[in-house]
Amino acid sequence: MSVDFAAKMWTRLGTPKEKLVIGMPTYGRSFTLSDRSKYVVNSPTSGGGTAGEFTREAGFLAYYEICDMLLSGANYIWDNEMKVPYLVQDDQWVGFDDERSIRNKMDWVKDQGYAGAMVWSIDMDDFNGTVCGSGVKYPLVGAMREELFGVQRQTVSRDIEPADIDWESVAQNKLVSRPPTTLPPPERIDIKELLKQVSRPSKPLPALLEASLPENVREPVIFCYFTNWSYKRPGMGKFTPEDIDPDLCTHVVFAFASMKNNRLEASDLNDSGDLGSFSRIVSLKERNPKLKVLLAVGGWAFGSEPFQKLTENIFRMNGFVYDSIEFLRKHKFDGLDIDWEYPRGPDDKASFVSLVKELRLAIEGEAKSSKDAKLLLTAAVPA
């Protein structure tokens, strides 16, 4: 299973390519190696990696924290098969994306004709350009913009030309790879017996690579998630709406709103009000009128249960739909992003579809009656 396979499965099942935005991380996943001498991909681990100084979550590091590790003696290793890097420092193993891998992925997005890139999250890039060493602000998100729009990245000084960091030179791999000393014995596979176990469809399915959809003719998009807890990070990790470059992304998604009594509401006391995060992030449109700002509801920590309770009753769900439109208009958002992570089983999946359909119908009806620009409706879906 890969993102390429999953994206093609979504389009095979009817999703237009021009509506499929591919997720890109500005973070890394870290693990603690069970044996420091065994560090190649698929080596055994004892759990998540050490929490970062600023993100403070085991198994998870912002890109600027990864840069700090690379500049402090970590070994950078490029996986040529997957076209992505990872690092090893003592017993810490971190998989991540850098400018090189991001550019490879943008080439793939363009070649395949997908809508663009989604970034989780804008506050975990080297947003000040002061950590990774190149002087480039937003090196990862900026690389996406360069590849999709041809817009050069900004630097901390006019005297600095934006350039990618050659991590293979900066953080050279000084480790000696040690393959496993014992390999499992070879196993003979009976192909005839194996084929008997494969269930065949009653009628042939269309080829996965079948070009049955129109080519992407829209302008590319970059969706950047902003997390409303990033202001709580200490020191240089602190990130506020004012730190966002309004020209960096085509869409900014505010994460996350919550639900109370099956109604949309702010998840943090600092979000609402005249000087709250809602109004501060929406005000970015004053500096870039083309920017669209959406509100996301849900998220990983939010879970499925609130969505399940919401959708088990049609009247409750309809109340949420129309209240949400009013909420979005009141706070001047341009749309709603549904982050139900994730519907499981046929009941959840049917409820998710019903919710999206009700929202879409209500949004289209409201736009016709109000004569306002139609609100956007997006959803975070798994690969």
Residue pairs with C-beta under 8 A, 6 or more apart in sequence:
1 383
3 22
3 23
3 383
4 108
4 112
5 208
6 382
6 383
7 20
7 22
7 112
7 114
7 383
8 208
8 209
9 208
10 20
10 381
11 17
11 20
11 213
12 206
12 208
12 210
16 213
16 214
17 112
17 113
17 114
17 115
17 213
17 215
17 216
18 113
18 114
18 115
18 214
18 216
18 217
18 218
19 115
20 114
20 115
21 114
21 115
21 116
21 117
21 118
21 221
21 223
21 378
22 105
22 109
22 114
22 116
22 117
22 118
23 117
23 118
23 119
23 120
23 383
24 97
24 102
24 105
24 117
24 118
24 119
24 120
24 140
24 144
25 96
25 97
25 119
25 120
26 62
26 63
26 97
26 119
26 120
26 121
26 122
26 124
26 125
26 140
26 141
27 55
27 60
27 61
27 62
27 63
27 96
27 120
27 121
27 124
28 60
28 61
28 63
28 66
28 94
28 95
28 96
28 97
29 49
29 59
29 60
29 94
29 95
29 96
30 48
30 49
30 50
30 58
30 59
30 60
30 61
30 92
30 93
30 94
30 95
31 45
31 47
31 48
31 49
31 59
31 92
31 93
31 94
32 45
32 46
32 47
32 48
32 49
32 50
32 91
32 92
32 93
33 39
33 43
33 44
33 45
33 46
33 88
33 91
33 92
33 93
34 43
34 44
34 45
34 46
35 43
35 44
36 90
36 91
37 178
38 44
38 178
38 180
39 88
39 93
39 175
39 177
40 177
40 179
41 79
41 82
41 86
43 93
45 93
47 58
47 59
48 58
48 59
48 60
49 58
49 59
49 61
49 92
49 93
49 94
50 58
50 92
51 57
51 58
51 60
52 60
52 61
52 62
52 65
53 65
53 234
53 235
53 237
54 62
54 64
54 65
54 233
54 234
54 235
54 236
54 237
55 61
55 62
55 65
55 124
55 233
55 237
56 233
61 69
61 94
61 96
62 123
62 124
62 125
62 237
63 96
63 97
63 124
63 125
63 126
63 132
63 139
63 140
64 124
64 125
64 126
64 127
64 131
64 132
64 236
64 237
66 87
66 94
66 96
67 126
67 131
67 132
67 133
68 131
69 87
69 89
69 92
69 94
70 76
70 87
70 167
70 170
70 171
71 132
71 133
71 170
71 171
72 89
73 89
73 171
74 87
74 88
74 89
74 92
74 94
74 171
75 87
75 88
75 89
75 171
75 172
75 173
75 174
75 175
76 85
76 87
76 167
76 168
76 170
76 171
76 172
76 173
77 85
77 86
77 87
77 88
77 173
77 175
78 84
78 85
78 100
78 168
79 85
79 86
83 101
83 104
84 95
84 96
84 97
84 101
85 95
85 96
85 97
85 98
85 100
85 101
85 167
86 93
86 94
86 95
86 96
87 93
87 94
87 96
87 171
88 94
88 173
88 175
97 105
97 140
98 140
98 164
98 165
98 167
99 139
99 140
99 143
99 164
99 165
100 164
100 167
102 140
102 143
102 144
102 147
103 143
103 147
103 164
105 117
106 117
106 143
106 144
106 147
106 148
107 147
109 116
109 117
109 148
109 220
110 147
110 148
110 220
113 215
113 216
114 216
115 216
115 218
115 220
115 221
116 148
116 220
116 221
116 222
116 223
116 250
117 144
117 148
117 220
117 221
117 222
117 223
118 222
118 223
118 224
118 225
119 125
119 140
119 141
119 144
119 222
119 223
119 224
119 225
119 249
120 225
121 224
121 225
121 226
121 227
121 230
121 255
122 138
122 141
122 224
122 225
122 226
122 239
122 244
122 248
122 249
122 252
123 226
123 227
123 230
123 239
123 243
125 138
125 139
125 140
125 141
126 132
126 136
126 137
126 138
126 139
126 140
127 137
127 138
127 239
127 243
128 137
128 156
128 236
128 243
129 135
129 136
129 137
129 138
129 139
129 154
129 155
129 156
130 156
130 236
131 236
132 139
132 165
133 165
133 170
134 155
134 160
134 162
134 163
134 164
134 165
135 155
135 156
135 157
135 160
136 142
136 153
136 154
136 155
136 160
136 162
136 163
137 153
137 154
137 155
137 156
137 245
138 153
138 154
138 245
138 248
139 153
139 164
139 165
141 222
141 224
141 248
141 249
142 153
142 154
142 162
142 248
143 153
143 164
144 222
145 151
145 153
145 222
145 248
145 249
146 152
146 153
148 220
148 222
149 220
151 247
152 162
153 162
154 162
154 245
155 161
155 162
206 212
219 250
220 250
221 250
221 251
222 248
222 249
222 250
222 251
223 249
223 250
223 251
223 252
223 253
223 378
224 244
224 248
224 249
224 251
224 252
224 253
225 252
225 253
225 255
225 296
226 241
226 244
226 252
226 253
226 254
226 255
226 281
227 255
227 256
228 254
228 255
228 256
228 267
228 268
228 270
228 271
228 277
229 268
230 237
230 238
230 239
230 240
231 238
231 239
231 240
231 270
231 277
232 238
233 239
240 280
241 277
241 280
241 281
241 283
241 284
242 280
244 252
244 281
244 284
246 284
246 285
246 287
246 288
246 291
247 287
247 288
247 291
249 291
250 290
250 291
250 292
251 291
251 292
251 293
251 294
251 334
251 376
252 281
252 284
252 291
252 292
252 293
252 294
253 293
253 294
253 295
253 296
253 337
253 378
254 277
254 278
254 281
254 293
254 294
254 295
254 296
254 333
255 296
255 299
255 337
255 339
256 267
256 296
256 297
256 298
256 299
256 302
256 339
257 264
257 265
257 266
257 267
257 271
257 295
257 296
257 297
258 264
258 265
258 266
258 267
258 297
258 302
259 265
259 297
259 306
259 310
259 320
262 309
262 310
262 316
262 319
262 320
263 319
263 320
263 323
263 327
264 295
264 297
264 320
264 323
264 324
264 327
265 327
266 272
266 276
266 278
268 277
270 276
270 277
271 277
271 278
272 278
272 331
273 279
278 295
278 331
278 333
279 331
279 332
281 293
282 293
282 331
282 332
282 333
284 291
284 293
285 291
285 293
292 334
292 335
292 376
293 332
293 333
293 334
294 333
294 334
294 335
294 336
294 337
294 376
294 378
295 327
295 328
295 331
295 333
295 335
295 336
295 337
296 336
296 337
296 338
296 339
296 380
297 324
297 336
297 337
297 338
297 339
298 306
298 307
298 338
298 339
298 340
298 341
298 380
299 339
299 341
300 341
302 339
302 341
303 341
304 340
304 341
304 342
304 343
304 344
304 348
307 340
307 343
307 348
307 351
307 352
307 355
308 348
308 351
309 316
310 316
310 317
310 320
310 355
311 317
311 351
311 352
311 354
311 355
312 351
317 354
317 355
317 358
318 358
321 355
321 358
321 359
321 362
322 362
324 336
324 359
325 362
325 363
325 366
325 375
328 334
328 335
328 336
328 375
329 372
329 375
333 375
334 373
334 375
334 376
335 375
335 376
335 377
335 378
336 359
336 375
336 376
336 377
336 378
337 378
337 379
337 380
338 352
338 355
338 356
338 359
338 377
338 378
338 379
338 380
339 379
339 380
340 352
340 355
340 379
340 380
341 380
341 382
342 381
342 382
343 349
343 351
343 352
356 377
356 379
359 377
360 377
363 374
363 375
363 377
364 374
366 372
366 375
367 373
367 374
367 375
